[in-house]
Amino acid sequence: MALVTTRERAYGGPLDPPRVTPPSILLPGTPANMLLRLTLALAVGASVVSTFARFLRSYPIAVDLQIPLRAAERWMHGGQPYLASSFQVASGAGQPFLYPPFVLPVLAPFAALPETAVTVGWAALCLVVATWTCGRLGIPAWAWPFVLAWPPFAQALLGLNVQVLLFAAFVALFYDRPRSTPARPAEPRASTLRAHDLRQSSRPPLVDGALGVFVALLKTSQVHPWIYLLRTRPRAAILGAAGAVLLVAATLPLTGVGAWLDWLAQARHAAEPGLDVGGISLIHFLPFPLGVVLGAFSVLLVFAVPPRHAGAWVGLLTVVGSPDLHFFGLLFALPAMLTVRREIGLVAALAISSYETGGAWIGIGVVAAALLLSTGRPALLEPAARPARPLARAVQA
């Protein structure tokens, strides 16, 4: 016979198991949690300011604009844009030119213009696009200076790397304009990161196709967004690919087949382990066969990512599978950092702000683990932004 306690008899049956209330520091909106987030944010801000000051002293300004312009200038004068000797250069404008040949006719007119004018114009465009991207991701305007000074953005903006535009195309493809939450009196407005469901996209297929293929066209190692588009909206992906083929065909009479063969040789050389051009790529820390398997597997995993957080997952896979990853490539991890709980994202941002390879991969690992575990523990995801609730109501909820 089952034993019945006095309390069970008083309540007329078995008692429900006691409800475990997490500490208030883990409940978004409580004073303790807000203090935790503020502390982490201040730590990230201090680290970002320190690293940015180091960038200003030592990072070669506009280097990623000068490299393609020099290559286009050599090509215009009948020289070789793809120099094998460039792999012996560790820094500066003499580093390898790795963009496909169709870029050369596009850059040629700019290479003939005064370099200062081209640099200023491109810098202004990159800055405008970067701030637009922050707004699209729902980052509040007061935080933009710190986000833009964070190493992935800072390296891209100071070097004037096209990655700023590629990341903006990625964000435009996977995210809609953030939805603002009306604020109560004396409380700040809040906005949410709002994913765009490509399975039900109302945008013209040509627009989504152009956004998806733009990333892969200039950085062939970042094909993951286009692959996801092929999975969810094949017509748009095919239209984008057709546009890319037309662009290559239109420039082929100018570049010739030889330039493409030289580019392939340059790309094969760049994939060799131990070269500085590989940056902080995870693939270069593995034996070459395993690196190839990891890159291919990261592309295959795109077919398995959950649509609800597709942007976060595809961004992480783009980072993990890239054979030539530099710090500005970590921009693709930013949507995932904004998807997981803010405390987790701030810890990852702090690790990445160290501007060290180990810190970068610790940050990526923390975010990836949280996103993976969130399938069974939704509390690891950042709740929809809303005005903070009083402590008593938050604890009872």
N, C-alpha and C positions, 0 to 999 in steps of 0.2 A: 504494500500500500504506500502510495506517495505521501510524504510528509507535507503538511500544509502549515505554513507559519501563521502567527497571529496577524501580521500585516496583510498577508494574502487573504485571510479570512475577512478582515475588515474591509478590504477593497473588493471582495466578491470574486476573486480569482487570482491567477498568477500575475505577478507584477511585470511590467515591461522592463527590459534591461536598462540600467541607468544610462542617460545620455551624456556622452563625454563632450564637454565644451572646450575647445582649444583655447590656449592662452590668448588674452586680448592683443598681445603683440603680433599675433598671426592673423588677426581679423582686420581686413581692410576698412579704413574709416575710423578706427579707434585711435585715441591719442597716442597710445603706446606704439601702434603700428605706424602712424604718421611720423613719430619721432624716429623710429627705425629707418624709415624710408628717407627722411631728411638727413640723417647721419650718413647713410650710404651715398646719397646724392652729393653731399658736401665732400665726401672722400673722393668720389669720381671727379667732381669739379676741380679739386686741388690737384689730382693726378693729371688731369687733362691740361690744366694751365701749365704745369711743370713740363710735361712732354712737348706741348706746343712751343714753349720757349726754347726748348732744345731743337725743335724743328727749324725755327726761325734762324738759329745760329748756324746750322749745318746742312739742312736739306737743300739740294740744288733746285732753285726756283725755275719753274716752267720746263723742267728737263723732259717731261713726257710729251710736250709739244715740239720741242727742238729736235727730238729724235726722228719723228716722221717728216718734219719739214726738211731736215738735212737729207733724208733718204729721197724725198721728192725732188730736191734740188740736184742730187747726183743723177737721178733718173732723167731729168730734163736735159742734162748736158751729156747724155749718152753713157753715164757711168753705171755702176752696179749698186742698186739700192740695198741688196742683201749681202753684207760683208761678213764673211766667215771670221775675219780677224776681230770683229766687234765683240765676240764672246770673251776676248781677253781683257776687255775694258770693264772695270768693276762699277764705275759711276760716271755720271755726266752724259753729254749728248752723243758720245761715241758708242753707247751701248747698242745691243742688237735691235734692228727694226724687224718686227714680227707680224705686222698687219698684212692682210692679203693684198695682192697687187692692184686690185680695183681701187684701192685708196689713193694710189699714186696720181692718177689723172684728176682726182677730186682735190688733192692737196696742191697740185702744181700751181694753180693761179695764186694761192696764198703764199707759196714759197717765193713768188716773184714780188710780193708786196713788202713794204718796210716791216721788219720783224717786230718792232715795238708796237705798231698799230695792230698787227695780228695777235700779238700776245695780250694786249689790253682788251681787245674785243673778245677773244676766247675766254679770258679770265672772267670778264663780266657775265658772259653766257653761262659759264660753269657755276658761278656764284648764284645767279638767278635760279638756275635749274636745281641746285642743291637746296636752296630755301623752299622752293616749291615742293620738293620731295619731302622735306621735313613736315610741311603743312599737310601734305597728302597722308602722311603716316599718323597724323593727329598729335604730333609733338607740339606742345605749347610754344608760342613765339618767344617767351622769355628764356627758354632753354636752347633756342637755335644756336646762339654763339658757342655754347659749350659742346653741342652736338657737332657743329662744323669744325670745332677745334679738336675733337676726338680723333685719334690717329688715323682710322680708316678714311674719314672725310678729309682731315687735314692733309694727309699725304696726297690724296687725289687732287685737292684744290691747289696746294702749293706746287705740285708737279704739273698741274693742268692736264690730268689724265682723262681720257674719254670715258673712264669708268663712271664718272659722275653722271653722264648722259645715259649710259647703259643701265645703271641702277635706277635712274628715274623712269626709264622705259619699263623695267621690271615692276616697279611700284605701280605705275599707271596700269599695267596689265592685270595685276593681282589685287589691287585695292581701289576702292571708291573714295570719293571725298568724305572725310569724317563727319559723322552726325554729331552735332552739338547738343549737349544736354542743358536745358534751361537751368539757371542757377537760382537758388533761393536767396532771399535778402541776405546780404553780408557774406555770401558764400561764392567762391570762384566758379566760373563756367568750366565745364569739362567736356572733352570730346573723345570719341572712341575710334579705335583702329577698326575700319570696316572693310572686310574682305569682299572682293568681287567674285561672284560665282560664275566661272566661265562656262559652266554647263547650261546656264540660263542667261547668258550675256545678251543684252539688247543692242550692244554696239555693232556697227558694221563689221562684217568678218575681215574686211581688208585692214581695218584699224588694229584689231587684235593681232592679225597676222603680221603686220608691220612691226608692232611692238615686240612680238615674240621672236621674230627672225632678226631684228636689229641687234639684239644681244649676242646671238650666236654668229652673226655675220662678221662682226668685228673681233669677237673673242670666241674662236671656234671651240675652246675648252669649256665654254659656258652655254652649252646647247640645252641644258636642262629645262629652262622656261619654254623653249619651243617644243620640246618633247612632251611636256605636260599639255601644251595647247593642242598638239596632235592627238593626245589621248582624249581630251574633253571637247575640243571644237576642231575636228580635222579639216573642215572646209577652210577655216581661217588660217590654220597652219599651212595648208597647201597653197593658198593664195600668197601668204608671206614668202614661202619658199620659191614660188614662181617669180615673184618680184625680185628676189635675190638673184635668181638665175638670169633674169633679164638685165639686171645691173652688171653682172659679170660679163654677159655676152656683149653688152654695149661698150664696155671698156676693153674687151679682149683685143680688138684691132689696134688699140693704142699701146697696150702692155706686151702683147705677144704671149705665146705659150711658154717661152723661155723664162719669163719672170715668174710664172706659176711654178715651174720646176725648181727654180732657185728658192722660192718661198717654201716649198715642201721640204727641200734640203735643210733650210734654215730651221723649220719647225721640228724636224727630226733631231737636229743638233741640240735645239733648246730642250728637248725632252730627255736628254741624257742626264743621268744623276750626277750630282756634285757641282753643277754650274750655278752661279749666282742668279742667273735669270729665272731659276725655279723658285726663288724667294723662300717662303715659309710653307710651301706646299707639303701636305702630309704624305703625298705620294713619294717625294724625294727622301723621306726618312725610312722608306721600305725598300727591300730588294726589288729590282726593276720588274720582274714578273708579277710580284704582288701589287706593285704600284699600278700596273696596267689593269689587273683584275679589279682593284679598288675603284679606279676611274670608270671602268665599264659597269661595275655593279652599282655605282652611284647613279648612273643614267637609267639602268633597269629599275631601280627603286622608285623612280619618278612615277612608274605605272601603278605603284602601290600606295602612294601617299593619300591620306584622307582629304577629300575635297574641302572640308570645313576649314582646315588650316593649311591649305595648299601652298600659299605664298611663303609661310614660315618654313615648311618642309622643303620645298623646292629651293629656297634660298640656302638652307643649310647643306643640301646635297650639292649645290653649285660650289660651295666653299670646300667641302670635303673632297669632291672629285676633280678639282682644278689642278692641273699639273704645273701651272705657273702662277701660283697664288702669291700675291703681295698684300700688304696690310690694307690697301684700298679695296681688295677683293672681299674683305670681311664685311663690307657694306651689305652684302647679300644676307648676312646673318642678322641684320638689324630688325627686320620684321619679326623674326622668331623671338628676339630679345624683348620686343614690345608685346608679344603674345603671351609669354609666360608671366608669372607673378612679378610685379615690379621689383621686389626685393631680389629675386633671382636674376632678373635682367640687369640690375645695377651691379650685382656682384660680378657678372660676366663683363659688363662695361669696364669695371675697375680692373679686372685682370687684363683685358685687351689694351687698356690705356697705358699699361706698363711699357708697351712697344717692344715686348720681348716675345720670341717665338713660343716659349713655354707658356707664358701668360695668355697668349692668343688662343692656344689650343685648350688650355684649361677653361677659358671663357666659353669657347664653342662647345666643349664637352658638357659643361654645366647646363647650358641652354638645351642642348640636344637631349640630355637625360631627362630634364624636366618636361620637355615636350613629349617625349616618348612615354613617360610615366603618367602623363596627364590623361591618357586614354582611360585609365582606371581611377585616377585621382584628379577630378576636374578642379580641385582647389589649387592645383599647381598653375592654373591659368589665371591671368589677370581678369577680374570681373569687369563687366561693363562700367565705364567711368560714370560716376554720379557724385553728387555732393555728399560729403562725409556725414554719417549718422552719429547721433550721440552714443556714448559708450554703452549705456544701459540697453538701448535698443539693439546695438550691434551684437552684444553678448547674448541677448535672448533670441536673436534671429537664427 
